[in-house]
Amino acid sequence: MHKIRIAIFCLALSFVSCKEDAKTVRLHGELKNFASELSMGIETPQAYILRENIQINLDDQNKFDITFNLDAPAYFRLGRNTLYLSPGDDLDLFCDLNDPMAATFTGKGAEACLYLRSKPFPKGGSYLSGGQLLKGDPSLEEVKIKIEEKVKSALASLNGLDGVSDRFKKLERGRIMFDAANSYLSYPGYAAYFKKLSKEELPAFTQKAEKYFKADVEKYIQSGGDADYLNLDTYRGICGECVEHLGEENVDRAILDFIKTNELIYHLSNKGPVAEVLSKRVEIESKIEQVEYKEVISKAFKNYDALQPGKAAPRLSIRSKEGKEILLSDFKGKLVVIDVWATWCGPCKAESPYFEQLAKKYGNETVKFLSISIDSDKNLWDKYLSKHTKTSEQFICNRTEFKEYELQSVPRFMLIDKQGNFIDAFATRPSDPTFEVLLQKYI
């Protein structure tokens, strides 16, 4: 069994046999279309902010077997599948990264996980299903009817469960309600896209839709003052709207502290511990009341200490198109400019021409421009590169390689000096003129 190590606030994890501790959870099975090293995200609100996760290593047959201790039931995210695990669970599972509904679960704890296979995707507009519900250009009334049918069907499925806890049913009833609210809130954006509305037409259309669905949104967020719902991804996405509609005085204090903390750490993960973010930390910390969120802020900033300018860049192993392993340290003695990207990332591809232009202008034997993909499917990466000419040197690696770099999103740009130390671990995007100014300073 693979060993894992993690420290989080709501979960205590350790590596012991299921027979030795009733709190042990065991997961084993097969993962299809996943990278050989992957992370299973922990969905408690504090762990979500910190992007805490459990590492899973697959063998040559894409199989794995891990155990960890769990103090209380919690949600976990494995690719696009959501798992709900409780102390003592022992699950054999199969998950396909490209097809969440193909997942199978057997053993103790399977019923909740099987139910969650059909969980709507919040970023896809929940019941709008990425806009699929809007095919045929339904009227506002027809959209409402379709969403209400989705709610009714989801409640019937949930009520049919008989081996899950009362808390799970409570949380999932909440999810059904919040998915409905999210669907109504997401409608203007998706509908405007499918209707191909102009910028001039959009404001009036949005205002009309928001007015039409206002009562429905309010109906479905009535229970949105309960901080327990922060365990749900859908609720985390709309908790700001819940506060706006319900009023700060009608929601748990933990929700307000979550929103402030999450906003701060979002800026930290995108900009690093720059003066602007440090100033924002002082401002937000003064408004935080919950001790656990103060601890989240402290831990998050501590994680970024090693990424300060002048600190040595952590070990990084990357692979060439031919499969040759290269270490970042192999480039010592050269100024290294890094673009971390992925073929599925729109903003990454938008920035690529600017990065390549700089690579063509400044790249030489002493200045290396490295494009590092975190695609889990090497074939997609190869196919993309076959259709796009690049000046920068192309590499690929598992996203877990960037764990010590606090890589929360892509694109990410970094400059590393000839001694292998950070110049800027959170450089601006190449489309920003300040990127070239910084580059020129060290050439």
Secondary structure, 3 states (H helix, E strand, C coil): CECCCCECCCCECCCCCCCCCCCEEEEEEEEECCCCEEEEEECCHHHHHHCCEEEEECCCCCEEEEEEECCCCEEEEECCEEEEECCCCEEEEEEECCEEEEEEEEEECHHHHHHHCCCCCHHHCHHHHHHHHHCCCCCHHHHHHHHHHHHHHHHHHHHCCCCCCHHHHHHHHHHHHHHHHHHHHHHHHHHHHHHCCCCCCHHHHHHHHHHHHHHHHHHHCCCCCCHHHHHCHHHHHHHHHHHHHHCHHHCCHHHHHHHHHHHHHHHHHHHCCCHHHHHHHHHHHCCCCCHHHHHHHHHHHHHCHHHCCCCECCCCEEECCCCCEEEHHHHCCCEEEEEEECCCCHHHHHHHHHHHHHHHHHCCCCEEEEEEECCCCHHHHHHHHHCCCCCCEEEECCHHHHHHHCCCCCCEEEEECCCCEEEEEEECCCCCHHHHHHHHHHC
